[in-house]
Amino acid sequence: QVQLVESGGGLVQPGGSLRLSCAASGRSLSSYAMGWYRQSPGKERELVARIDSGGRTIYADSVKGRFTIFRDNAKNSVYLQMNSLKSEDTAVYYCNSIPAYLPWGQGTQVTVSS
């Protein structure tokens, strides 16, 4: 059974940076397209960044130019570097495959506030 564990969230001021990590156990992620999703209170979960098995990336317009997704297959992990954070980036962030059919992890809370 694959398990996804997200970490790296926290409280950061607007304009700050965070790096999120997603570590997987129980299955190799190397052949999966993977994504970072986020969910804010009262909103649907949305996909903000994706990376395919070959390393190609696609971003939501709301994060383009500020977020970078990358993966380390040797560590069976996926990462999200978030720069120039805005208050509207506040959400719980999750990683999952594309489509999202792996069991969801607990997510990691990102709060952007002064």
N, C-alpha and C positions, 0 to 999 in steps of 0.2 A: 504494500500500500504506500503510495507516494505521499509525502508530507512536505508542505511548503511552509517555511518560517520566514516571515518578514521582520526586519529590524531597521533601526537607524532614524526613526522618526523623533520628533521632539518639538519644542517651542523655539521659534526663531523669529527675529524681527523682519519686517518687510525689507527686501533687498538682500537678505541673507541666503545661505546655501545649506543644503543637507544632501547626504548620500544615503539612499536606501539600499538595503541588501535583501535578497531573497535566496535562501539556501534550501535546496531540495535534498530529500533522502528517500530511499526506496525505489528510485527510478532515475535513469539518466535523462536530463533535459536536452541533451545536445541535438536531438533530432526534432525537437518541438520548436515551432514559432512560439515565442513567449511575449507576454505583455504586462505592463503595469496599469492597473485600474485604480480608480479612486471613487469614493462615495462620501458625499456631504450629507448632513441631516436633511431629510425631506427631499432628497434628489436621488435619481437613478444612479446606479454604478456606471461609470463611464471609462472607456479605454483611453488612456492618454499617450501611451507610447508602446510600440511593438518592435520586436527584432526577430527576424527569421533565422533559420538554422545556418544560413550563409552570412549572417551579419548585417543584412540590409535592415534599415530602420525607417519607421514612419511615425509621425507625431501628430497629435491633435493640434489644431490651429492655436488653441489657447496656451499651449506650452512650447510651441515651436520656437527654436532659438534660445530657449532657457533651460530645457531639460535634455538630458542625454541618457539613452538606454544602452547598456552594453552587457556582455556576458563573458563568463570565464568557465568554459566547459570543464577544465581541469578541477575546478572547485564546485562544479555543478550548481552554479549560482548565476543570478541575474541581478543587475544593479540599475539604479536610477539616480543620476547626478542631477540635482535640482539647484539652479542658480536664479538669482534675481527673483526670489520668491515674493508672491503677492498674497494679500489676505484671502483672495478667492481660491488660492491653492490649498486652503485649509480643508482637510478631509482625512479619512482613513484610507490608506494606500495598501493595495493588495497586488500580488503577482499571480499569474495563472497562464495557462497555455492559450493559444489562439486556435480555434474557439476555446472558451473556458470550460473544459470538462474535467480538469483535475480537482481534487478536493480543495476547497478554499482554506487558506490559513487564517490566522487571527487578525492579520493586518497590522499596520503600524500607523499611529496617529501623527499627523503633521499639523501643527497649529502655527499659523503665521499671524503675529500680532505684535503691536508695539506696547 
